[in-house]
């Protein structure tokens, strides 16, 4: 499969999600979409910091 076809398929999936899934019910509200976006960013940040601290404390010596 050509790379161009893969990008076109990904674009179609993205448009499907935007038009069908994110335009139903409470997901129509821009405030709710912004809240979900901020919650996702905070979750990724907290998880990254936690994993960095957890893995930084592991004392793995090269032997």
N, C-alpha and C positions, 0 to 999 in steps of 0.2 A: 504494500500500500504506500502510495506516495505521501510525502510529508504535507503537501498542499491539501490533499484529501483529508488527512487527519485534522489539520487546522480548520477546514470547512466543517467537518463533523463536530468538532469541539464548539465552533461558533453556533451551530444549530442546537446543540444541547444547551448552551448558555441562553440562547434566545427562548427556548422552550421553558427553561426555568424562570426567566424573567416574565414571560407573558402568561404562562399558565399557573405556575405555583405561587409566585410572589404577587399575584393580583387577585387573590382570593381572601375574603374575610378580613381579619385584622391585619393581614400582611399588606393590605392596600395603603395603610397609614404610613406616612413618611417618618413620623416620630417612632413608631414601632420598629421600622427598618433600621433607623439610626441607633436605637437601643440595642438591637440584636448585633449590629456591627461593632458597637463599643464593647458589648459583653464578650464578643468573640476576640477582639483585640486584647482585652484585659485577661481573658482566660489563657490565650497564647503566651502573653508576657509573663504571667504568674507561673505557668507551667515551665517555661523556659528558665526563669530564675530559680525555681525550685530544683529542677533537674541539674542545672549548673552547680548549685550549692551541694546537692546530694552527691553528684559524681566528682566534684572537686575534693570532697572530704574522704573519698576512698583512696587509701594509700596503696597504690599499686606500684611496686618496685620492679624495675627491669632486671631480671635475673636469668 
